[in-house]
Amino acid sequence: MHTTKKKRAIPGPSKPDNVVGANICNVTGLLPGGTEGSPTCSTRFEYFLDGTVPTKIDGVDRADLAIFNDTGQVANVDALPEQISMQNRPVYLDPLGTIYCLDCPVASASATIRYP
């Protein structure tokens, strides 16, 4: 007769009292807008020190941007119509009025840093 022993669960480390968890938006790190079952952004769960959970609700602006079909990067003004598609993306507008796509890949040429 074969008997199986019950395995006892090994307790993991306990969560410190000053740590709390919250769902936040993947792109912005802010609290998701919308309703519990229907947030306005894709979310992830993160732990925070008590008192440091973001308090601002995600209200990211969105804009229709010309996006290269092959790379997913924001298209430049010289792009041919067959190379691009218009897509509604979350954006950040800086104080000078420049629009930055929050979830688009960055072109390696624009990420080059030159130091004298």
ChimeraX attribute file (.defattr): number of C-alpha atoms within 10 A of each C-alpha:
attribute: neighborCount
match mode: 1-to-1
recipient: residues
	/A:1	3
	/A:2	4
	/A:3	5
	/A:4	6
	/A:5	6
	/A:6	6
	/A:7	6
	/A:8	6
	/A:9	6
	/A:10	6
	/A:11	6
	/A:12	6
	/A:13	6
	/A:14	6
	/A:15	9
	/A:16	8
	/A:17	8
	/A:18	9
	/A:19	13
	/A:20	15
	/A:21	12
	/A:22	13
	/A:23	17
	/A:24	23
	/A:25	19
	/A:26	15
	/A:27	15
	/A:28	18
	/A:29	17
	/A:30	20
	/A:31	22
	/A:32	23
	/A:33	17
	/A:34	13
	/A:35	8
	/A:36	8
	/A:37	6
	/A:38	10
	/A:39	15
	/A:40	16
	/A:41	20
	/A:42	12
	/A:43	18
	/A:44	13
	/A:45	11
	/A:46	12
	/A:47	13
	/A:48	14
	/A:49	12
	/A:50	11
	/A:51	10
	/A:52	10
	/A:53	19
	/A:54	14
	/A:55	9
	/A:56	11
	/A:57	15
	/A:58	20
	/A:59	15
	/A:60	18
	/A:61	11
	/A:62	15
	/A:63	16
	/A:64	12
	/A:65	20
	/A:66	21
	/A:67	21
	/A:68	20
	/A:69	14
	/A:70	8
	/A:71	14
	/A:72	17
	/A:73	18
	/A:74	22
	/A:75	18
	/A:76	11
	/A:77	7
	/A:78	6
	/A:79	13
	/A:80	10
	/A:81	10
	/A:82	8
	/A:83	13
	/A:84	20
	/A:85	16
	/A:86	15
	/A:87	15
	/A:88	13
	/A:89	19
	/A:90	21
	/A:91	19
	/A:92	17
	/A:93	13
	/A:94	9
	/A:95	7
	/A:96	6
	/A:97	8
	/A:98	9
	/A:99	14
	/A:100	16
	/A:101	18
	/A:102	16
	/A:103	14
	/A:104	15
	/A:105	11
	/A:106	14
	/A:107	12
	/A:108	7
	/A:109	7
	/A:110	7
	/A:111	8
	/A:112	8
	/A:113	6
	/A:114	5
	/A:115	4
	/A:116	2
